[in-house]
């Protein structure tokens, strides 16, 4: 089990963000792995986060079990499996600095994209094609495998459909619960699901469950606009930090 206090200084806010995301603040969980990757290697950070995500998924599925969209799950899930496999092949062959660069890049691009969308005019509701769903599902699985950052591609495909809020969150919960279980075998193959990492995840389970419950409560009572804005700016700063550190390590 990790005993370094700096790890928990990063892990506690990261797990809190994951819980709030699973509770209904979709998208902010993308920030979790980059935060933890500031203090430990990115692949190890992702392997510690994975069991936490699976535990949170159980509660979230129960809460949103009646609110989900079958079309999106059918279209996105097959591509996600291919994307997870591609992410495994990348993570098993690239050095830690390269993975850190990828995680940082994902964080930076997603943060900037969300800020741009906030300032752009509204676009008409539309149902994207199945081919687009396979593509964005694969990209979501790929980025999820690398750093549990599958939300950006997923949202690019689903958000233009303007699903009812609970349906959007419920579909997200079911999709990523499926993806997280698919990722278990690749993480085992990478040798990252170790006793030490699992023990570290176990210590964080109570916080993970409590913050997921908190997310469910808060998403029903408060506007999330300011919270999202803060999270996106923080995501951009963390992404830049990871990119700079990776560039230095690779130079």
Helices and strands as residue ranges (DSSP letters): H 5-23, H 30-36, H 42-63, H 70-91, H 96-119, H 130-147, H 151-158, G 159-161, H 165-189, H 195-219, H 225-250
